[in-house]
Amino acid sequence: MTGLLDDVQLDHYRCHGWLLVKNHLGTSLELLQHEVDQISRWQESGEWMHHYEMTDFGRKLARTENFTPYSPLMNDLLTSGPISEVAGELLGEPALLYKEKINYKLVGGAGFAPHQDKPAYPMVESVLSVMVAVDDATLENGCLYVSSGHHERLLEQDERGCLSARVVDELDWSPLPLRAGETLYFHALTPHRSGPNLSRVNRRALYPTYNGVSEGDLRAAYYRTKRAAFAHESEPGRVRLSLIGDFEGRPA
Ligand SMILES: O=C(O)CCC(=O)C(=O)O
């Protein structure tokens, strides 16, 4: 059976630890943007998890997660569409959704310190991160930067689970601007970071994360673990979005 990716794309992913795919979104960009608008308006507390940050322009939504049970469009898009199919081709076996989030990075929103995702993903070995650009992601509004070819092992971390200053200095970093509707697949060990949104336009992105079917359906266990961790106090002065301390936003 032939897949959606060709050999050049598969080799690029294996060699660099990331792959940009311009087609295979699985829905229209307009529908995706409309659904993200809707989700951002869901009430503050619910089974889903909204997270806020303080910006120079006031309190803003920073992230929503655990929304696929309440959004049929997102559920279809992330569990049975081409995105999960491509994820399966990169994982080498059918992909299961491990978790999902929208990072809004609205105007004035903060960036993310250099990190690998793997330390934030408990209970799983083989795992793949995906960024679907809902809006254009540019140098000005905080696109991702990656360090290519460093997805073999965990690198030295600091006390927050992000990359140590020594490692950050040693790595080469390249920006990966995306047009709305494009998708970036990256290995959970690929070092990445992003700056704040210093522009006048929002930079929303959808991030599904997948694991291979051989490790089982871990999504419910992931959110149980996360809620338990978040029940404890966070570090004063910091907003906690993740099981590592990568987010650089201010508490709202
Ligand atoms: O959305 C971004 O700018 C980066 C997000 C990121 O690295 C993360 O959520 O782990």
The ligand as an ORCA input file, in Angstrom:
! r2SCAN-3c Opt
* xyz 0 1
  O       3.650     27.396     19.770
  C       4.831     27.689     19.910
  O       5.316     28.765     19.605
  C       5.795     26.658     20.486
  C       5.075     25.616     21.243
  C       5.907     24.568     21.874
  O       7.073     24.444     21.656
  C       5.227     23.656     22.769
  O       4.018     23.863     23.062
  O       5.886     22.703     23.234
*
